[in-house]
Each structure stands twice: as C-alpha cells, then as structure tokens.
Amino acid sequence: MKPLKRHPALIGLSREHHHALSLCVRVLRTPSENHRSDIEAQFPELLSHFDEEERQFAPYWHHIGAALKTRFDHDHAKLRAMIAAPEFDSEDWNKDFATTLRDHARFEERELFPEIEPFLPPEAV
C-alpha cells in the first residue's frame, strides 16, 4: 500500500492517531487487566485532540457530507462520556473504549481526512 501524503495541517493529528492506536492494541491484547495508568495518562491528550479537531474542521463541514460530521460528533461524545466515567476494572469497558477509539482514528484517517484535505488552505500548518 502506498503511504498517504497528508496535508501539513493534519500531520500532527495523524501522529496522535498513531499513539492512540498503539494504546488500543495494548488494551485489546489484555482487556481483562486494569489499564488505568496507561489509559488515564492519555486522557488530557485525547481531550485536547478532540478540541483541536473540532476547532480546525468547523469551517469545512458544509463542504462534506452530513454523515461524516454525525459520525465524528457521535464518536467524540461517546469517548468523552467514557473518559468522564472510566471503568478500568471492567473488561467490557476496556474493550468498548479501545474499540471505539481505534475505529474512530481509522474513520478519521480513511474517510474524514481525505474529504476535508482539499478544502484546507495551503498555508495551514
């Protein structure tokens, strides 16, 4: 598969997605274990990441399909709710959190970013 050339404004977000995906792999490898220290350490970065994306993408939603924005908003809301009420000792919660985060990062990389990139200004960094 040919590597994707990302718009400069999305490179940092893509790197953060890579870190999130690595976390998901670790949690899904042993979901019955308590991953509190690993997951909780990522909460500030995840919340900041969500805020940055929401700010950065706001001017471009009218250019792309409503379904992408609906999915984006739903995923962020679900992940924020899970972060607000973590259940680190729950295998189900660990699986749900890691799967939701993994699927969301993949959605953004594979579907959302390619739709938004053409509308980002060349000088955006």
N, C-alpha and C positions, 0 to 999 in steps of 0.2 A: 504494500500500500504506500502511495506517495505521501510524504509528510505534508501537512497543511501549512500554508503560509498565512499566518494570522495578521490582521490589521494591528499596527502598533498599540492602539488603544485597548486591544483585547489580550495582549500577550501576558500581562500581569494576572488577569483573571484566569487565563488558561493555566498558568503556573499554579495558582491557588487551587484550581480544579484537580491538578495532578496530586497535590498534597492531600486533598480531601479523598481522592480515590485510593490513595495509599492507606489512609485511615480506615476506609471501608473494607479493604482487603484484610487488614489486621483484625477488625471486629468480626467480620463474617467467617474468618478462619476458626475462631473460638467464641461464638456468640453466647455461650453459657457462662463465660467468665466475666468478671466485673472489669470493664474497660474505662472506669471513671477517670483515672488520671490522663489517659490518652485522649479520650473524647472531650472531657471538660477543658483541657488545655486548648482545644480548637474552637471553643465557643466564641471567644472575642473575635477571632479572625473570621469565622463564618458570618457572624452578625455584621461585621464591618463590610465583608464581601457582598452580602445581600444589599446593604445600604448603597454601596458604590454602584452595583449593577442597576438598581432601581433609579438612581440619580442619572447615571450615564445613558440608560436606554429610554428614559421618559420622552425625550423629543422624537423618538423614532417609531413609537408604537403605531402611529397612524399609517405608516408605510407597509406594515406587515400584517398578517392575518391575526384576527382576534383570538383564535385558538391558541396561538403561541403565548400571547400575553396571559390568557386564562391559566394555562399550564404553569407558566412562570410564577404568577401570583399565588396559585394554589400551593405549589411546592414550597415557596418561601414561607407562606403562612403555616404550613404543616411543620416544617423544620423549626421555625421559631417557637411554635407551641411545644414541640418535643424538647427543645433546648430549655424552655421555661419550666418544664416538669419532667426532668430526666428520671429514668428508672434503670440505673446502671446494673442492678442485680437481676433484671428481667431479660431472659433470653429473647423473648418476643420483641421487647422494646429495642434491644441491641440490633436484632435483625431488621426491624422496621426502620430504625434510624439509618443504619448503614445502607440499606437497600434504597431508601428514599433519597439519601444524599448522593449515592452512586448514580442512580437513574437520572437525578436532576442534573448533575455535572455532565453526564453523557448527552442529555437532551440539549443543554446549552451549547456544548461543543459541536454536536452533529446537526442540530436543527436551528436553534436560535441564532447563534453567531453567524452562520452563513447567510441568514436572512437580513441581519442588521448591518453586517460589514459594508455592503455597497452604499449605505447612507451615512456612514461615519466620515467626517471631514478628514482630508489627507493629513492635516497638521495635528490631529488629535493624538495625544500620547498618554 
